[in-house]
């Protein structure tokens, strides 16, 4: 089975801090994603990466950046944490696939999430 | 632009009763459709998917969903629910040739004894 591991289940940080959320997958997936999950809003895509060192903005990238130096690891960075970034953060990975080379027909595999509180 | 609407935010139901969780999508191109389930304090897990072929797809734990292109719907059904089905369910859509998957806001299913 695919394993997507997020480094922390719970994290508490202070306003203005630089925050790193780490995600590692063990199945050689090309695509990796960062979402935030808020009640009533579902999952919203922050950033995604389809290859090492490649990244694309999602729907809500403001205040965030990402890093993908190795295929298995995708990091989310809050440059200067603010209280409105308090949320559940979910990392996911997927294969790119062959027939559909971008992987939209592939299911995503999720980590258990990091519940981040900014005080 | 794509969007996904889950018509019910919460669905309470008694154990052994049937349930339907509704999902409608909008897209101008061909789509792939997914249902994911999230149990408390966990990430999302794939429940079932429609890629092509038969419009009725099934999961291993008794859920099924039917792709209806004319209604742009992908409703999830189970004829008899268990307490253990209590979870949040997300409908999701992606389009052919894209990277992104769009998720609905989720439906919380509460199964009562």
Interface residues (C-beta under 8 A of the other chain):
Chain A: X4 X31 X35 X40 X41 X42 X43 X45 X48 X50 X56 X58 X90 X92 X100 X101 X102 X103 X104 X105 X107 X108 X109 X110 X111 X112 X113
Chain B: X4 X6 X9 X32 X34 X36 X41 X42 X43 X44 X45 X46 X49 X51 X90 X94 X95 X96 X97 X98 X99 X100 X101 X103 X104 X105 X106
